[in-house]
């Protein structure tokens, strides 16, 4: 009887302490976002899971448990309508199959938003809502997704899947970050932790051994950054120190050396048909890597190459064009020029890293809850409270 009487009170104290710690670490973002988070959480609590098995992809070469998507920039050939698709870089074909991607983004959104609500309130109902979706995606035999990506960004008439499709699972990062925060607060059962960590161990093994994963790991633009970004997030959740070390090395010896110019720009992104959006996307990915991988002994935010490249330069290079997009000196993006920027996570994380208030202000003034599908696809970090 005594245990039943006092354990709820002790649980309340633990939640209060966790909430206090959150406010101390990220009080300003919490204040800015709290109202919207809690309003959305009420809707999220009643949402039912939708996994890859909820949407049948008729052109997929895989099973109902395999994630499938089609390359965004591939279109029917006007000269051969029934033949292989042709590429139109930067122009998204609205008729391609993206239902699995949308389902994954929905999953990520629900889990991360409910986790944010839990961190604010300590209400365990949010945890119960989270795990309903997590078990459906990773555990339950009839609805789970296979821990591989053999059929992502397929191209009709050309390939059944491609390595660059691995970028689609960047939206699982906020799922593992949410689970990590819940684990830190003792909110998850041993069985749930065991089962979900096993799924991500299996996926990391596939990402680091299959030719698709190896190709993406070696990509010289944002695809390489995004391979490391998601692998780092998954590795931190499962405690894979070897892979975390590898991602740090990639950041220092590959991304900083081959992707960044001495002025802090990303030349390979500037060369695309959407130079503004891709520059923001890669900057966010680099910043997320710093947020995940930095330690007191190895701070990637302050790491500087022999020729002076560093994250502060990258953040400062894009800053004036985020603060005022009309100053952008290059061509406008071929699509979705008007939709950017939004509340770019790179500037929130840079504010925490460097303490410069202008970074917080430029994050604060833009849309924190975008609804445009293309923006959401390229903004995997949309719930900052789980990262601070």
N, C-alpha and C positions, 0 to 999 in steps of 0.2 A: 504493500500500500504506500509506503514511504517513497519508493522509487517512482510509482505512478504519479504521486503528488508533486514531486519536485523536478522530474525530468523535463516537463514542458517549460518550466521556469528557466532551467539551465539552458535549454535549447533557445529560448528567447534571448537570454543574455549573450549566447554565442552569436546569434544573428545580429544583435545590436552592436556587438564589437566588430563584426565583419562590416556592417553598414557604416560604422564610424570610421573604420579604416578606409573604406571606399571614398567617403567624403573627404578624408584627409588627403588621399592620393589624387582624386579627380573631382573635387567638389564643384568646380565651375562647370565642367561638362555635364555632371549629374543634374545640376540646377537647370541647365539649358534644355535638357532632353527629357527630364522626368515625366512631365505631364503627358507628352506624346507616347512615351514608352508604356506607361501604365494604361493608357487608353487602348493602345494596340494589344497589350497583353490580355485584356479582357476578351477580345475577339479571338486571339490565338488559343486561349484555353479551350474553346469549343470546337476548334478546327480538327478534322480527322486527317490521319496520315495519307499522303499520296506519294508512292514510291515509283520506281521505274516500271513496276508491274501494273501500275494503274493506266499506262498508256502504251498501246501496242504500236510499234514502229514496223510498218509493213515492208519497208525496204531494208531493214536490219538483217545482217547475216548471223546475228547472235540469237540468244534465247530471250525470254521475257525478263530474265534477271540481269541482262546486260544493258548497261547504259549505252544509249545511241544518240548521236546528233549528226547533223550534216553541216559541211563547211559553209560559213556565212557568206563568203564572197564568190560563190559558185552558182552559175545561172545556166538555163537551157541555151543551147547554141542556136541562134536564129536561122543559121544556114543548115542546121541538122537537128531539128527539134527533138527527135527521139534518140539522138546520139549522146555521147559523153558531155557533161557540163563543161563550161568554159569559165575562166576566172575574170572577175571585175573587182580589182583590189579596192577595199574600203567601202564597197557598195553591198549592203546586206540584202540577200534574197528573202523576202518575207514568206515565201512558200516552202522553205526548207523545214525539215522536222527538227523542232527544238523543245518538244514537250517534256522530255526527260530533263533538259537543262532547267526549264522553268520549274519543274517539280523540285529539283535540287535547290534552286534559289529560294523557293517557298519554304522548304525544309530548313535551310540555313537561317532564313529570316525569322521563322517561328521560334526555333531553338534559341537563337541569340537574343531575341527580344524578350522571351520568357526568362532567360538567364539574367538579363539586365533587370527585369522586374523583381526577380528573386533577390538580387544583390541589394536592391533599394529597400525592399520590404521585409525580406526574410520569410515570406509566405511559402510554405512547402507545396502548396497546390501547383505552383509554377513548375517545380521539379517534376511532379507527377505528370504534368502536361508535356514537358520536354521528353521524358523517357518513353512516353507513348509513341512519339515519332522516331526517336533514336532506335528503339527496338524494332520498329517496322522496317527501317532502312538497313540495319546491320545484323539483326539477330533472327527474326521470325522467318522460318523456311519458306513460307508462301509469298512473302513480300520483299525479302532482302535483296539488295543489289550485290552482284558479284564484285569482289575486290580487285578489279582489273578494268582496263579501258581499251578494249580491243576494237571497239566499233564507234569511237568518237570522231566527229568531223569527217564522216565519210563523204565521198563525192560520187554522185550517180554516174555510172558508166566508167569509173576510173578505179576507185579503191573502196574497200569495205570499212576502212578505218585508217587513222593516221596518228603518228606520234604527237603532232601538234594539238590533237584533241584532248591531250592531258590537261591543257589549260582550263578545260571545263570544270575540273574538280577543285579549282581554287575556292569555290563556294562551300567546300567542306571545312575550310580553315576555321570559320567561326563556330562550327559544330565542335571541333576538338578543343578550341579555346574555351567554349562554354563548359564542356565536360571537365576540362582542367580546373576551371574556377569552382565548379560544383564539388569536384573531388577534394580540393583544398579545404572546403568547408564541411567535409564529411557528410555531404548530402546524397551520395550515391551508394548503392549496395555493392558488395564484393562481386556478385554475379554480373551486375550491369557493367562494372568496370572491366572485369575479365573478358566479357564477350565483346564489348566495343573496342577494347585495346587490341584484341586478337584480330578483329577486322582490319584495323589500321596497320598492325604489324604485317599482315598479309599484303595489304596494298602497298606499303613501303617496299616490301620485298619485290613486288611486281614492278613498281616504278624504277627500281634501281637495277633490275636484271633483264627485263624484256627489251628487245631492240627499240620498241616505241619509246620506252622510258629513257633509254640511253641516248637516243637521238634528241629527245627534248632536253635532256640534261646538258647536251652539248650545243644547243641552239645559241646563236650569237646575239639575239635581241631579247625582247621582253619574255619570250617563251622560255628561255633559259632561266631568267630571273624568277618566273612564276613556277617553274619546276622546283627550284630551291626554296621558294617562299612556302609552298604548300608542304613539301617534304619536311622542312624545318618545323612547321606547325604540328604536323602529325608525329614527328620524332620526339618533340618535346612532350606531347601527351603521353606517349608510350615509354618515355625514358630512354630512347635510343641515342646514347651519347656519341657513338661513332658517327652516326649520320649527322648529328648536330655539328660535330667538328668538321665533317666534309663540307657542309653548307657554309660554314664560316670561311673555309679555305676558298670555296667558289666565289664568295663575296669579295674577298681581298685580292685573289690572284687572277680572277677571270672578269667579274662584272665591273669592278672599279678600273681595271686595266683596259679592257677591250670595249666596254660599252660607254663609258663616260669620257667626254672631252675635258681638256684642262680648264675650260670655263664652267664646267658643271652640266653642260647639255648632254643629250643622248643622240648623237648623229644618226644612228640607225633608225631611231624613231622619227627624227625630223625628216628623213628621206621618204617616209610613207605618205599615202594620200590623206591620212588623218594625223598630221604631225603634232597638233596640239593635244588631242585626246590621247595619243600613244605616249607622248612625253609625260603627261600627267599619270598615266597608267603605270609606266615603268618607274617613275619617281615614287609612287605609292608602294609599289612592290619592293623597291629598295629600302624604303622606310620601314615597311613591315618586317623585312629581314633584320634590320637593325633592332627593332623592338623585340623580336623573338630571340635573337642570337646574342645580343650584348650581355656581357657579364661585367662585374666590377673590375675584373682583371683584363678583360678583352672587350672594350667598348667600341663597337663598330661605328657609332655616331661620330666619334672623334678620330677614327683610324684615317691615316693620310698616306698616300702612296709616295714613292720617291720623287715623282714629278708634281706633287702637290694636289692631287685629286682627293676629294673628301666629300662626305654627305652634306656638310654645311654649304659647299659650293653648289651642289645640285639643288638643294632647297632654295638657295638665294637666286639661282639662275631663273627658276620658274616663278619666283615670288611676284615680281612686278606684273607678269602676264596673268597670274591668278587674281591679283588685286585689281587689275584693270586689263581685261582681255583685249581691249582695243589697241593696246601697245604691242600686240603680237607682231613680230617683224616678218613672219613667214606666211605662206599661203594658208587660207582657211581650210579646215577639214572638208572633205568632199561630202560627208554626211554628218549630222548631229553636231554641227558647229555651235548652234544656239543653246544646246543642252548643257554644255560645260562652261565653267567649272561648277562643282557642287562642293559640299563640305569634304575636301580632300583629306584623308587620314594622315598623309605625310606631314601636314602642317600642325595637326594636333600633336602627333608624336614628336615633331621637331620642337614644339613649344615645351613639352615635357623634358626633352633632352637638353635644350640650350637655354630655356627660360626666357626667350625673347617674346614679349607680349604681342608683337605684330603677327607672329605666326598663329597665335590663338585667335586674334581678331579676324584674320583672313579665313580661318576655318569656321568661325562662329557666324559670319555674315551670310553664308550660302546655305542652300537647301540641305538639310540633314536627312530628309526622308524622300528621296527621289522616287518617281514612279515610272520614268521612261525605261523601257526594257534594255535598250542599248547601254544606258548609263549604269543600270544595276549590274548588267553582265560584266562591266569593266570596273566595278567598285565592290570588290569582295569584302572590304572592311566597312560595314555600315552600322556597327554597334560598338562604339568606342569604350563604353563602360566596362565591357568584359576584358579589355586589353590594358586598362590603366591600373 
